[in-house]
Amino acid sequence: MNTSHQSSPPSSPSLSQPPNRAWIPWLLVMVLFSALVAACVGFLKALDGTPVSGALLAAGAAFGGTALLCLAAVPVVQQLRQRG
C-alpha cells in the first residue's frame, strides 16, 4: 500500500488549548491585593500631611508597582512548576 503520511503543521497553543479558567480568580486576587496596597499607601501619605493629590499619586504608583510585580511572578511560578 502506498499511503503518504502528511503531518499537520503545528498549531499555535492558543488555538489548540482551551482558555485557562483559573487565570480569572488569580487576576482578581492580584487586582484586589494591589488595591489594598494602594489604599494603605494613600492612607499613610494622608496621615503624613501630604495633600490629596500627592496621596493619590503615591497610591497610584503603589498600585501599578504591585500589579506589575504580581504579573511578573506568574511566569516565574510557571517555570518553577515545570522544573519540579
Salt bridges, closest charged atoms under 4 A:
none
